[in-house]
Amino acid sequence: MWGFSVQMKLVSPLRNQSLAALAGAKPEVDHDHLLRYLVNGYKVLYKTPSTFFRDVDEFPAASVAALSDATPPRPRPYWSLAYRPRPMSREEALDGVRERLREAVRPRLRADVPLAFCLSGGVDSATLAAIAAKRFGQSIHCFSIIDRDPRYDESDEIRVMVDHLGCDHHVTRTSTEGFFDRMTDLVAYHDAPVATISYYVHAFLSEAIAAAGYKVAVSGTGADELFTGYYDHYSMWLAGMARERRNDPAFDLDRLIAEWRSGYGSAVRNPLLQHPLAFLDDPNQRDHILLDQGLFEGLLAVPFHEDWTERDYAPELLRNRMLNELFHESVPVLLHEDDRNSMKVSVENRSPYLDRGLAEFLNTVPSEHLIHDGFAKWLLREAAAGLVPDAVRLDKRKRGFNASIDSLVDRSDAGTRERLLAPGPIFDLVDRDAFTGFLDGDMTANSYSKFLFSFISARTFLEHHQAWLPGG
């Protein structure tokens, strides 16, 4: 089992056919969960046990239950992760990360077949590939996907890493060709909407890995959630430092803000995160996550609204945010989509960052050590020193594994518009006239791009469910 306890691979809803066979009826779509996804995005999908099927719940991660009769199971946890910082210097934290990162990668390299590495232009995937090649002498093959939108094009950084490793490399490029057929195929296999644009794109990568004859893929899932990879992490860290050290005469908040402005802050596009002390002024605001929530609610044919919620896991703002991402918002979604896309083409996906020992150690590291000298993910970047070229290791931009919706969907094509606006069950939930106006607008904003993809994914799911017949 590789000791992947922290991976928290949730038991996905059984395929429709299995549910129907067990229950004696075709499962009904949970429209509330679908509306939740449309308006608030993928980060709310695992905040409750709900699934896209009514009365079908997720079994919680790291839990067990005894089944003895027809009564619903009562899961109980057998493992949990908590933030328990202990005194340590920055160098002690770094030494601990280096050791545990190496030991996290080692068992994930065990295979009697060649390994494929998913390689973006960021430090996460680059570090894993470098440890495998430079520390363990593995002969590796890297796979990347390139989007033509300059906001997401990481080809320069990828080329630097490939040249550094001297490895075989396969590139796939995003395209609008066959988009709807691919979505139909993916949604039918997922038995759910494809959660994000990133995982529509990830399917290309999985297919390329399988086509090249590889059966095992290594990816960087979990690094952002464990090492501070998101823009709001940096802002929350600034707020935490400002509160904790406000009485320290040696503390220089102006210097920390200047470092933020010259690094992560210079690339922030979300307007609510462009103020470095946004969370010092209001630690509870999460409008940056629910950007344009009101606009999307206005596109619906039925009323729907949900406030943002988080569970209490840690007294620190930043650590509580990171643990909510790990348990509910990001990692469960990523692992679900990783596994579905990979197993669709019979590829095993491995995620070394979600190693239990590494995750537990990082949750003993005082938060002050996570960001340093203007660098988020400072511990990971320093652990990669000597392994990853500085052009990649010290790149402060955060782009993520993503693509523009206009790289995938040709909105100017008459056939595309006809397909998007054709009558269907989606328009029981979404107002067709309002959506038509939205479709004609600018999709540069990430939130708009995400909503259009979610609409297409939800529409495809409803049509798949409507067409599917029990026993078929």
C-alpha positions as a Python dict, from the first residue, in 0.01 Angstrom:
ca = {
    (1, 'M'): (0, 0, 0),
    (2, 'W'): (309, 223, 1),
    (3, 'G'): (210, 382, 334),
    (4, 'F'): (-1, 650, 165),
    (5, 'S'): (-220, 712, 471),
    (6, 'V'): (-224, 1089, 425),
    (7, 'Q'): (-345, 1061, 67),
    (8, 'M'): (-699, 1038, 196),
    (9, 'K'): (-826, 869, -119),
    (10, 'L'): (-1199, 899, -71),
    (11, 'V'): (-1420, 614, -181),
    (12, 'S'): (-1577, 761, -492),
    (13, 'P'): (-1944, 707, -566),
    (14, 'L'): (-1987, 368, -727),
    (15, 'R'): (-2060, 379, -1095),
    (16, 'N'): (-2426, 432, -1183),
    (17, 'Q'): (-2471, 74, -1294),
    (18, 'S'): (-2341, -63, -964),
    (19, 'L'): (-2559, 170, -760),
    (20, 'A'): (-2863, 76, -965),
    (21, 'A'): (-2790, -295, -925),
    (22, 'L'): (-2750, -261, -548),
    (23, 'A'): (-3044, -27, -492),
    (24, 'G'): (-3274, -162, -760),
    (25, 'A'): (-3324, 184, -906),
    (26, 'K'): (-3138, 443, -1107),
    (27, 'P'): (-2980, 696, -869),
    (28, 'E'): (-3119, 1048, -885),
    (29, 'V'): (-2899, 1352, -939),
    (30, 'D'): (-2849, 1572, -633),
    (31, 'H'): (-2931, 1909, -787),
    (32, 'D'): (-2824, 2100, -476),
    (33, 'H'): (-2474, 1955, -506),
    (34, 'L'): (-2468, 2040, -875),
    (35, 'L'): (-2573, 2400, -800),
    (36, 'R'): (-2308, 2413, -526),
    (37, 'Y'): (-2047, 2314, -785),
    (38, 'L'): (-2173, 2561, -1048),
    (39, 'V'): (-2178, 2863, -820),
    (40, 'N'): (-1891, 2801, -577),
    (41, 'G'): (-1662, 2569, -769),
    (42, 'Y'): (-1472, 2253, -692),
    (43, 'K'): (-1351, 2361, -346),
    (44, 'V'): (-1695, 2301, -194),
    (45, 'L'): (-1743, 1949, -329),
    (46, 'Y'): (-1601, 1768, -25),
    (47, 'K'): (-1709, 2008, 248),
    (48, 'T'): (-2002, 1776, 313),
    (49, 'P'): (-2038, 1400, 250),
    (50, 'S'): (-2278, 1476, -39),
    (51, 'T'): (-2212, 1349, -390),
    (52, 'F'): (-2374, 1424, -725),
    (53, 'F'): (-2625, 1146, -646),
    (54, 'R'): (-2902, 1193, -395),
    (55, 'D'): (-2870, 985, -77),
    (56, 'V'): (-2524, 861, -178),
    (57, 'D'): (-2251, 989, 55),
    (58, 'E'): (-1874, 971, 47),
    (59, 'F'): (-1714, 740, 301),
    (60, 'P'): (-1476, 962, 501),
    (61, 'A'): (-1103, 935, 457),
    (62, 'A'): (-879, 752, 704),
    (63, 'S'): (-1183, 583, 859),
    (64, 'V'): (-1323, 235, 912),
    (65, 'A'): (-1671, 99, 975),
    (66, 'A'): (-1812, -242, 1059),
    (67, 'L'): (-2109, -361, 852),
    (68, 'S'): (-2327, -614, 1028),
    (69, 'D'): (-2679, -540, 906),
    (70, 'A'): (-2872, -297, 689),
    (71, 'T'): (-2821, 2, 917),
    (72, 'P'): (-2599, 282, 779),
    (73, 'P'): (-2231, 242, 870),
    (74, 'R'): (-2081, 458, 1143),
    (75, 'P'): (-1729, 545, 1031),
    (76, 'R'): (-1462, 609, 1289),
    (77, 'P'): (-1122, 761, 1211),
    (78, 'Y'): (-809, 551, 1250),
    (79, 'W'): (-564, 837, 1176),
    (80, 'S'): (-563, 1215, 1174),
    (81, 'L'): (-324, 1497, 1099),
    (82, 'A'): (-296, 1798, 1330),
    (83, 'Y'): (-77, 2107, 1349),
    (84, 'R'): (144, 2068, 1653),
    (85, 'P'): (439, 2305, 1615),
    (86, 'R'): (751, 2244, 1820),
    (87, 'P'): (1053, 2469, 1868),
    (88, 'M'): (1305, 2431, 1587),
    (89, 'S'): (1540, 2651, 1391),
    (90, 'R'): (1497, 2720, 1021),
    (91, 'E'): (1793, 2491, 946),
    (92, 'E'): (1643, 2209, 1154),
    (93, 'A'): (1319, 2247, 959),
    (94, 'L'): (1508, 2238, 630),
    (95, 'D'): (1712, 1932, 728),
    (96, 'G'): (1393, 1754, 829),
    (97, 'V'): (1224, 1833, 498),
    (98, 'R'): (1527, 1719, 295),
    (99, 'E'): (1540, 1386, 476),
    (100, 'R'): (1168, 1315, 464),
    (101, 'L'): (1128, 1429, 106),
    (102, 'R'): (1400, 1189, -3),
    (103, 'E'): (1235, 909, 193),
    (104, 'A'): (895, 999, 48),
    (105, 'V'): (1024, 963, -306),
    (106, 'R'): (1225, 643, -250),
    (107, 'P'): (933, 393, -218),
    (108, 'R'): (738, 562, -499),
    (109, 'L'): (1018, 464, -736),
    (110, 'R'): (969, 91, -671),
    (111, 'A'): (841, -58, -993),
    (112, 'D'): (923, -331, -1240),
    (113, 'V'): (829, -96, -1527),
    (114, 'P'): (974, 242, -1631),
    (115, 'L'): (837, 549, -1449),
    (116, 'A'): (675, 853, -1608),
    (117, 'F'): (695, 1193, -1439),
    (118, 'C'): (435, 1465, -1489),
    (119, 'L'): (644, 1779, -1540),
    (120, 'S'): (512, 2134, -1528),
    (121, 'G'): (730, 2444, -1511),
    (122, 'G'): (709, 2470, -1134),
    (123, 'V'): (930, 2360, -848),
    (124, 'D'): (693, 2084, -725),
    (125, 'S'): (717, 1839, -1013),
    (126, 'A'): (1072, 1946, -1097),
    (127, 'T'): (1194, 1852, -749),
    (128, 'L'): (1045, 1503, -765),
    (129, 'A'): (1195, 1437, -1107),
    (130, 'A'): (1534, 1571, -993),
    (131, 'I'): (1541, 1358, -676),
    (132, 'A'): (1458, 1049, -881),
    (133, 'A'): (1722, 1123, -1145),
    (134, 'K'): (1998, 1287, -941),
    (135, 'R'): (1966, 1120, -602),
    (136, 'F'): (1848, 773, -700),
    (137, 'G'): (1991, 742, -1051),
    (138, 'Q'): (1657, 668, -1215),
    (139, 'S'): (1624, 689, -1591),
    (140, 'I'): (1304, 890, -1625),
    (141, 'H'): (1070, 1008, -1897),
    (142, 'C'): (884, 1334, -1841),
    (143, 'F'): (545, 1432, -1984),
    (144, 'S'): (419, 1789, -2009),
    (145, 'I'): (121, 1973, -2150),
    (146, 'I'): (153, 2323, -2294),
    (147, 'D'): (-126, 2579, -2326),
    (148, 'R'): (-101, 2857, -2583),
    (149, 'D'): (-233, 3117, -2338),
    (150, 'P'): (78, 3303, -2215),
    (151, 'R'): (-64, 3309, -1861),
    (152, 'Y'): (-24, 2933, -1844),
    (153, 'D'): (257, 2864, -2090),
    (154, 'E'): (546, 2718, -1890),
    (155, 'S'): (741, 2585, -2188),
    (156, 'D'): (1056, 2788, -2112),
    (157, 'E'): (1082, 2655, -1756),
    (158, 'I'): (1002, 2302, -1869),
    (159, 'R'): (1279, 2315, -2130),
    (160, 'V'): (1528, 2432, -1866),
    (161, 'M'): (1442, 2132, -1649),
    (162, 'V'): (1445, 1879, -1933),
    (163, 'D'): (1787, 2002, -2048),
    (164, 'H'): (1912, 1985, -1688),
    (165, 'L'): (1794, 1626, -1642),
    (166, 'G'): (1882, 1513, -1992),
    (167, 'C'): (1566, 1306, -1989),
    (168, 'D'): (1329, 1189, -2259),
    (169, 'H'): (1039, 1430, -2288),
    (170, 'H'): (693, 1420, -2442),
    (171, 'V'): (486, 1736, -2499),
    (172, 'T'): (110, 1752, -2555),
    (173, 'R'): (-56, 2079, -2652),
    (174, 'T'): (-408, 2191, -2564),
    (175, 'S'): (-658, 2207, -2848),
    (176, 'T'): (-1023, 2273, -2919),
    (177, 'E'): (-1037, 1966, -3141),
    (178, 'G'): (-1282, 1704, -3024),
    (179, 'F'): (-1360, 1890, -2702),
    (180, 'F'): (-1722, 1781, -2661),
    (181, 'D'): (-1655, 1419, -2751),
    (182, 'R'): (-1371, 1411, -2498),
    (183, 'M'): (-1590, 1567, -2229),
    (184, 'T'): (-1866, 1315, -2296),
    (185, 'D'): (-1617, 1029, -2266),
    (186, 'L'): (-1457, 1164, -1947),
    (187, 'V'): (-1784, 1244, -1771),
    (188, 'A'): (-1918, 898, -1854),
    (189, 'Y'): (-1610, 742, -1694),
    (190, 'H'): (-1609, 974, -1392),
    (191, 'D'): (-1986, 940, -1347),
    (192, 'A'): (-1964, 1300, -1235),
    (193, 'P'): (-1873, 1636, -1380),
    (194, 'V'): (-1500, 1674, -1445),
    (195, 'A'): (-1418, 1904, -1155),
    (196, 'T'): (-1182, 2157, -1315),
    (197, 'I'): (-1026, 2268, -1641),
    (198, 'S'): (-697, 2138, -1503),
    (199, 'Y'): (-830, 1783, -1491),
    (200, 'Y'): (-975, 1794, -1839),
    (201, 'V'): (-621, 1887, -1943),
    (202, 'H'): (-469, 1625, -1711),
    (203, 'A'): (-658, 1358, -1905),
    (204, 'F'): (-446, 1444, -2211),
    (205, 'L'): (-137, 1380, -2001),
    (206, 'S'): (-261, 1045, -1872),
    (207, 'E'): (-347, 936, -2225),
    (208, 'A'): (-2, 1036, -2352),
    (209, 'I'): (167, 844, -2069),
    (210, 'A'): (-37, 533, -2146),
    (211, 'A'): (16, 564, -2521),
    (212, 'A'): (393, 570, -2464),
    (213, 'G'): (365, 239, -2279),
    (214, 'Y'): (407, 362, -1920),
    (215, 'K'): (205, 214, -1635),
    (216, 'V'): (318, 430, -1342),
    (217, 'A'): (310, 811, -1321),
    (218, 'V'): (451, 1037, -1049),
    (219, 'S'): (288, 1376, -986),
    (220, 'G'): (333, 1674, -755),
    (221, 'T'): (-13, 1667, -597),
    (222, 'G'): (-19, 1805, -243),
    (223, 'A'): (288, 2029, -247),
    (224, 'D'): (85, 2351, -254),
    (225, 'E'): (-126, 2245, 43),
    (226, 'L'): (173, 2138, 255),
    (227, 'F'): (438, 2397, 166),
    (228, 'T'): (230, 2720, 109),
    (229, 'G'): (175, 2729, -265),
    (230, 'Y'): (-126, 2959, -299),
    (231, 'Y'): (-144, 3336, -310),
    (232, 'D'): (-370, 3359, -5),
    (233, 'H'): (-120, 3152, 194),
    (234, 'Y'): (138, 3428, 164),
    (235, 'S'): (-115, 3695, 264),
    (236, 'M'): (-230, 3492, 563),
    (237, 'W'): (131, 3434, 664),
    (238, 'L'): (191, 3811, 654),
    (239, 'A'): (-114, 3867, 872),
    (240, 'G'): (2, 3601, 1117),
    (241, 'M'): (351, 3745, 1141),
    (242, 'A'): (212, 4095, 1192),
    (243, 'R'): (-5, 3976, 1481),
    (244, 'E'): (244, 3745, 1651),
    (245, 'R'): (545, 3974, 1637),
    (246, 'R'): (390, 4319, 1662),
    (247, 'N'): (562, 4378, 1998),
    (248, 'D'): (904, 4264, 1878),
    (249, 'P'): (1120, 4575, 1821),
    (250, 'A'): (1331, 4383, 1566),
    (251, 'F'): (1029, 4290, 1354),
    (252, 'D'): (1014, 4477, 1022),
    (253, 'L'): (673, 4439, 861),
    (254, 'D'): (759, 4692, 589),
    (255, 'R'): (1046, 4468, 475),
    (256, 'L'): (818, 4163, 457),
    (257, 'I'): (562, 4356, 253),
    (258, 'A'): (836, 4479, 18),
    (259, 'E'): (949, 4118, -32),
    (260, 'W'): (592, 4017, -109),
    (261, 'R'): (554, 4300, -362),
    (262, 'S'): (871, 4198, -546),
    (263, 'G'): (767, 3833, -563),
    (264, 'Y'): (429, 3666, -530),
    (265, 'G'): (249, 3995, -492),
    (266, 'S'): (361, 4117, -834),
    (267, 'A'): (178, 3829, -1006),
    (268, 'V'): (-151, 3830, -810),
    (269, 'R'): (-450, 3877, -1041),
    (270, 'N'): (-726, 3824, -786),
    (271, 'P'): (-825, 4180, -690),
    (272, 'L'): (-907, 4086, -332),
    (273, 'L'): (-555, 3952, -274),
    (274, 'Q'): (-368, 4247, -417),
    (275, 'H'): (-369, 4412, -74),
    (276, 'P'): (-88, 4241, 121),
    (277, 'L'): (-256, 4279, 461),
    (278, 'A'): (-605, 4181, 351),
    (279, 'F'): (-626, 3916, 625),
    (280, 'L'): (-489, 4141, 895),
    (281, 'D'): (-781, 4374, 832),
    (282, 'D'): (-1035, 4092, 801),
    (283, 'P'): (-908, 3739, 881),
    (284, 'N'): (-1248, 3584, 805),
    (285, 'Q'): (-1296, 3716, 452),
    (286, 'R'): (-1302, 3448, 183),
    (287, 'D'): (-1448, 3649, -103),
    (288, 'H'): (-1130, 3582, -299),
    (289, 'I'): (-1235, 3215, -317),
    (290, 'L'): (-1598, 3292, -401),
    (291, 'L'): (-1507, 3557, -656),
    (292, 'D'): (-1816, 3663, -859),
    (293, 'Q'): (-2042, 3436, -654),
    (294, 'G'): (-2329, 3686, -687),
    (295, 'L'): (-2289, 3701, -1065),
    (296, 'F'): (-2305, 3323, -1098),
    (297, 'E'): (-2607, 3300, -868),
    (298, 'G'): (-2772, 3551, -1104),
    (299, 'L'): (-2725, 3310, -1396),
    (300, 'L'): (-2935, 3042, -1228),
    (301, 'A'): (-3296, 2957, -1305),
    (302, 'V'): (-3354, 2859, -940),
    (303, 'P'): (-3246, 3040, -622),
    (304, 'F'): (-2931, 2909, -458),
    (305, 'H'): (-2685, 3052, -207),
    (306, 'E'): (-2437, 2902, 37),
    (307, 'D'): (-2201, 3087, 264),
    (308, 'W'): (-1841, 2976, 283),
    (309, 'T'): (-1759, 2745, 574),
    (310, 'E'): (-1437, 2609, 721),
    (311, 'R'): (-1374, 2362, 1000),
    (312, 'D'): (-1155, 2446, 1295),
    (313, 'Y'): (-834, 2246, 1284),
    (314, 'A'): (-572, 2491, 1408),
    (315, 'P'): (-565, 2822, 1598),
    (316, 'E'): (-348, 2986, 1329),
    (317, 'L'): (-526, 3137, 1030),
    (318, 'L'): (-277, 3003, 775),
    (319, 'R'): (-255, 2651, 917),
    (320, 'N'): (-630, 2620, 948),
    (321, 'R'): (-664, 2724, 582),
    (322, 'M'): (-403, 2469, 474),
    (323, 'L'): (-563, 2183, 669),
    (324, 'N'): (-906, 2265, 526),
    (325, 'E'): (-751, 2244, 181),
    (326, 'L'): (-584, 1917, 266),
    (327, 'F'): (-893, 1753, 414),
    (328, 'H'): (-1181, 1906, 218),
    (329, 'E'): (-1114, 2162, -51),
    (330, 'S'): (-822, 2069, -274),
    (331, 'V'): (-651, 1738, -211),
    (332, 'P'): (-964, 1515, -210),
    (333, 'V'): (-1071, 1665, -544),
    (334, 'L'): (-722, 1637, -691),
    (335, 'L'): (-681, 1275, -588),
    (336, 'H'): (-1026, 1180, -715),
    (337, 'E'): (-957, 1338, -1054),
    (338, 'D'): (-597, 1208, -1066),
    (339, 'D'): (-714, 855, -1004),
    (340, 'R'): (-1009, 860, -1243),
    (341, 'N'): (-804, 1000, -1530),
    (342, 'S'): (-512, 767, -1464),
    (343, 'M'): (-709, 449, -1411),
    (344, 'K'): (-918, 519, -1720),
    (345, 'V'): (-603, 437, -1918),
    (346, 'S'): (-465, 181, -1666),
    (347, 'V'): (-193, 405, -1525),
    (348, 'E'): (-110, 405, -1153),
    (349, 'N'): (-67, 757, -1016),
    (350, 'R'): (171, 818, -723),
    (351, 'S'): (192, 1137, -514),
    (352, 'P'): (511, 1148, -302),
    (353, 'Y'): (427, 1480, -135),
    (354, 'L'): (131, 1312, 34),
    (355, 'D'): (361, 1084, 227),
    (356, 'R'): (252, 1042, 587),
    (357, 'G'): (594, 1109, 739),
    (358, 'L'): (651, 1424, 533),
    (359, 'A'): (304, 1563, 608),
    (360, 'E'): (331, 1491, 980),
    (361, 'F'): (674, 1654, 1002),
    (362, 'L'): (563, 1967, 815),
    (363, 'N'): (282, 2006, 1066),
    (364, 'T'): (538, 2032, 1345),
    (365, 'V'): (732, 2311, 1170),
    (366, 'P'): (655, 2661, 1305),
    (367, 'S'): (477, 2864, 1040),
    (368, 'E'): (741, 3137, 1041),
    (369, 'H'): (975, 2898, 855),
    (370, 'L'): (738, 2829, 565),
    (371, 'I'): (801, 3161, 387),
    (372, 'H'): (1134, 3344, 378),
    (373, 'D'): (1315, 3610, 173),
    (374, 'G'): (1004, 3670, -37),
    (375, 'F'): (964, 3304, -131),
    (376, 'A'): (656, 3097, -59),
    (377, 'K'): (740, 2725, -40),
    (378, 'W'): (1078, 2829, 97),
    (379, 'L'): (1149, 2490, 255),
    (380, 'L'): (1077, 2305, -68),
    (381, 'R'): (1281, 2548, -277),
    (382, 'E'): (1579, 2519, -43),
    (383, 'A'): (1549, 2142, -30),
    (384, 'A'): (1573, 2148, -412),
    (385, 'A'): (1894, 2357, -413),
    (386, 'G'): (2161, 2181, -617),
    (387, 'L'): (1898, 1958, -779),
    (388, 'V'): (1675, 2204, -965),
    (389, 'P'): (1811, 2495, -1173),
    (390, 'D'): (1749, 2835, -1012),
    (391, 'A'): (1547, 2950, -1315),
    (392, 'V'): (1282, 2703, -1200),
    (393, 'R'): (1356, 2674, -828),
    (394, 'L'): (1345, 3050, -765),
    (395, 'D'): (1061, 3142, -1000),
    (396, 'K'): (815, 3323, -773),
    (397, 'R'): (521, 3314, -1011),
    (398, 'K'): (229, 3086, -932),
    (399, 'R'): (55, 2967, -1246),
    (400, 'G'): (-50, 2615, -1167),
    (401, 'F'): (-136, 2330, -1398),
    (402, 'N'): (-409, 2509, -1588),
    (403, 'A'): (-542, 2624, -1925),
    (404, 'S'): (-770, 2893, -2061),
    (405, 'I'): (-1124, 2792, -2154),
    (406, 'D'): (-1069, 2962, -2491),
    (407, 'S'): (-783, 2720, -2557),
    (408, 'L'): (-1035, 2436, -2532),
    (409, 'V'): (-1369, 2577, -2651),
    (410, 'D'): (-1411, 2777, -2972),
    (411, 'R'): (-1693, 3010, -2870),
    (412, 'S'): (-1693, 3174, -3215),
    (413, 'D'): (-1788, 2847, -3383),
    (414, 'A'): (-2160, 2828, -3469),
    (415, 'G'): (-2173, 2456, -3392),
    (416, 'T'): (-2019, 2513, -3049),
    (417, 'R'): (-2270, 2785, -2961),
    (418, 'E'): (-2557, 2569, -3085),
    (419, 'R'): (-2441, 2282, -2867),
    (420, 'L'): (-2399, 2499, -2557),
    (421, 'L'): (-2737, 2667, -2596),
    (422, 'A'): (-2943, 2369, -2713),
    (423, 'P'): (-3235, 2271, -2489),
    (424, 'G'): (-3140, 2028, -2215),
    (425, 'P'): (-3177, 1950, -1844),
    (426, 'I'): (-2907, 2202, -1755),
    (427, 'F'): (-3156, 2480, -1826),
    (428, 'D'): (-3373, 2359, -1540),
    (429, 'L'): (-3090, 2496, -1325),
    (430, 'V'): (-2938, 2774, -1537),
    (431, 'D'): (-3129, 3061, -1699),
    (432, 'R'): (-3072, 3023, -2073),
    (433, 'D'): (-3107, 3392, -2162),
    (434, 'A'): (-2876, 3504, -1882),
    (435, 'F'): (-2623, 3239, -1978),
    (436, 'T'): (-2633, 3347, -2344),
    (437, 'G'): (-2525, 3696, -2242),
    (438, 'F'): (-2250, 3552, -2026),
    (439, 'L'): (-2130, 3328, -2310),
    (440, 'D'): (-2076, 3630, -2532),
    (441, 'G'): (-1856, 3805, -2276),
    (442, 'D'): (-1483, 3820, -2210),
    (443, 'M'): (-1351, 3502, -2044),
    (444, 'T'): (-1013, 3644, -1944),
    (445, 'A'): (-1104, 3640, -1574),
    (446, 'N'): (-1025, 3303, -1419),
    (447, 'S'): (-1358, 3290, -1239),
    (448, 'Y'): (-1552, 3334, -1566),
    (449, 'S'): (-1344, 3070, -1741),
    (450, 'K'): (-1403, 2830, -1453),
    (451, 'F'): (-1779, 2888, -1455),
    (452, 'L'): (-1809, 2821, -1829),
    (453, 'F'): (-1617, 2497, -1787),
    (454, 'S'): (-1832, 2398, -1489),
    (455, 'F'): (-2144, 2471, -1693),
    (456, 'I'): (-2023, 2247, -1976),
    (457, 'S'): (-1918, 1974, -1736),
    (458, 'A'): (-2248, 1986, -1546),
    (459, 'R'): (-2446, 1992, -1870),
    (460, 'T'): (-2258, 1688, -2000),
    (461, 'F'): (-2315, 1503, -1672),
    (462, 'L'): (-2690, 1568, -1674),
    (463, 'E'): (-2719, 1452, -2034),
    (464, 'H'): (-2516, 1141, -1958),
    (465, 'H'): (-2740, 1062, -1661),
    (466, 'Q'): (-3057, 1130, -1858),
    (467, 'A'): (-2949, 899, -2143),
    (468, 'W'): (-2825, 618, -1921),
    (469, 'L'): (-3067, 335, -1856),
    (470, 'P'): (-3043, 75, -1576),
    (471, 'G'): (-2893, -244, -1706),
    (472, 'G'): (-2750, -64, -2012),
}
